[in-house]
Amino acid sequence: MSAADKLHNARAILRDYRAHGDELFDRFDPEAGKTGVIGYYRGLVDAFQRAGHHPLLIQELDAVVSQIEVIATFKGVWPLPLAEAPPN
């Protein structure tokens, strides 16, 4: 169920990014910003893939996150490098 929810959220991020560009991340999660949001979703894909559950669902999530990375011109990583981590 968590993966389906994350897929829904990632699709919404992709749709909103197409409409609003980088300002989306300031509205979606101002503390995390683009680096944190995309990194978080890339980390989710990696974790779900390691768990091995629902491979088709995770493949779709991976495709959506990859689309976000392409249009946002940022390849997500998780955990975030310390220099890029948002302040606590």
Residue pairs with C-beta under 8 A, 6 or more apart in sequence:
3 44
3 48
3 53
3 54
3 57
3 58
3 61
4 57
6 41
6 44
6 48
6 61
7 57
7 60
7 61
7 64
10 41
10 61
10 64
10 65
10 68
11 64
13 24
13 28
13 37
13 41
13 68
14 64
14 67
14 68
14 71
16 24
16 28
17 24
17 68
17 71
17 72
18 71
20 27
22 34
22 72
25 32
25 33
25 34
25 37
26 33
28 37
29 36
29 37
31 86
31 87
32 40
32 86
33 86
34 72
34 74
35 74
35 76
35 80
35 84
35 86
36 80
36 85
36 86
38 65
38 68
38 69
38 72
38 74
38 75
38 76
39 76
39 77
39 78
39 79
39 80
39 84
40 76
40 78
41 61
41 65
41 68
41 76
42 65
42 69
42 75
42 76
42 77
42 78
43 76
43 77
43 78
43 79
44 61
44 65
44 78
45 58
45 61
45 62
45 65
46 78
48 54
48 58
48 61
49 58
49 62
65 76
69 75
69 76
79 85
80 86
